[in-house]
Amino acid sequence: MNDYDLLVLGSGPGGQRAAIAAAKLGRKVGIVDRRDMIGGVCINTGTIPSKTLREAVLYLTGLNQRELYGQSYRVKDDITVADLGMRTQHVIGRETDVVRSQLARNRVTVLPGHGRFLEPNTIGISSPGDREQKVTADRVVIATGTRPARPDTVAFDDRTIIDSDGIINMERIPETMVVVGAGVIGIEYASMFAALGTKVTVVERRERMLDFCDLEIVEALKYHLRDLAVTFRFRESVASVERMPQGAITVLESGKRIPADTVMYSAGRHGMTDELGLDAAGLTADHRGRIKVDENYRTDVPHIYAVGDVIGFPSLAATSMEQGRLAAHHACGEPVSEIHETQPIGIYTIPEISFVGRTEDALTEEKIPFEVGVSRYRELARGQIIGDSYGMLKLLVSPDDRRLLGVHVFGTGATELVHIGQTVMGCGGTVDYLVNAVFNYPTLAESYKVAALDAMNKMRHIARLSS
């Protein structure tokens, strides 16, 4: 008999959920991770630190209150890295304790160290200074996550030239910064440092940023970032980065030279699979370290599963959790529903963005007719109360059967508000529900009713002209 029914490599969101789900099904479960990485990248260097940093920035700069109290309003004049780090470390510590408690409560054995395959069913676990321990398992779930991709042409020093993991170890808030890459992580950090008063330049080789988001929403975000003195260099590629005594100069292929205190690369992420010994398990990873899986998150080796960022898109903590749960159920031979297709996307920029469903561009390309209903926060009492005059909510509605095709939110609470639309879409609801529903007043959720009425009035007008 093997030591474990299910062994999980990695304790991030996907690994946690896989381990706990299998334990609740009565299986003997072990989870492998380094002592200083319980909770995975999500808690220690990724999602939780970055979102906590964002909250600290919003609070200390007083940015959200400036429409009410004036542009000079600040909670603290001289914000330091220590001010930001104190809140971040507190949250990391508490979240790590929560993860340890959940694993212990569900009788999941934590095996500290780095795990690698010795054979398809045998894992070697090693820690510095300790002898390698061997354990066996009937089923294995790989949930090792990703690390920031580092181009070979760039000499990272983790002080002046950094990646997103290096943000939480910065010694001071830079006066100037170049962010290479206008993806989710790059734009999130660009907006945070811009809010702190850093002069940020974003370099992106593509024509636009966040090209999977609604164009109108992205344009609104771009406007606000420019208002925070962010400079965008689209259709530009970095030729080299020259380190200087007091910073670095980013040289673009067009010949432009951009001096800055700090250069942050956000060039995508790479699966942490190089040290897993995949060959010994009969597996391979692609050039970005990602592992191929089927619809049940099973790899080419039937008893080995993979979940989370290590399998690629959408690479979100929320979807990783659900993937882990579903993989564990399948591995244990327990029936379970497939993951729902309407998955929300949240981008924690300042202001934040969230959406579920399809965009206007996607619907237009697919030749699917739609009507647009818009609500702006400045029209809502709650928007005036909180001082958010720029936020908006957009509904994309099918004129044929009145179903919601997409929900896009920009502004305060966007990542919370989107779930109302997600629920309506998931339950097959129509815009009529939102028109007839009563929402608390004054709330931002009321924006759904305003946007629904806007879409309904447009459809009614078209129907009247057509009759």
Buried (B, 14 or more C-beta within 10 A) or exposed (E): EBBBBBBBBBBBBBBBBBBBBBBBBEBBBBBBBBEEBBBBBBBBBBBBBBBBBBBBBBBBBBBBBBBEEEEEBBEEEEBEBEBBBEBBEEBBEEBBEEBBEBBEEBEBBBBBBBBBBBEBBBBBBEBEEEEEBEBBBBBBBBBBBBBBBBEEEBEBEEEBBBBBBBBBEBEEBBEBBBBBBBBBBBBBBBBBBBBBBBBBBBBBBEEBBBEBBBBBBBEBBBEBBEEBEBBBBEEBEBBEBBEEEEBBBBBBEEEEEBBBBBBBBBBBBBBBBEEBBBEBBEBEBEEBBBBEBEEBBBBEBEBBBBBBBBBBEEBBBBBBBBBBBBBBBBBBEBEBEEBEEBBBBBBBBBBBBBBBBBBBEBBEEEEEEBBBBBBBBBBBEBBBEBBBEBBBBBBBBBBEEBBBBBBBBBBBBBBBBBBBBBEBBBEEBBBEBBBEBEBEEBBBBBBBBBBBBBBBEBBEEEEEEEE
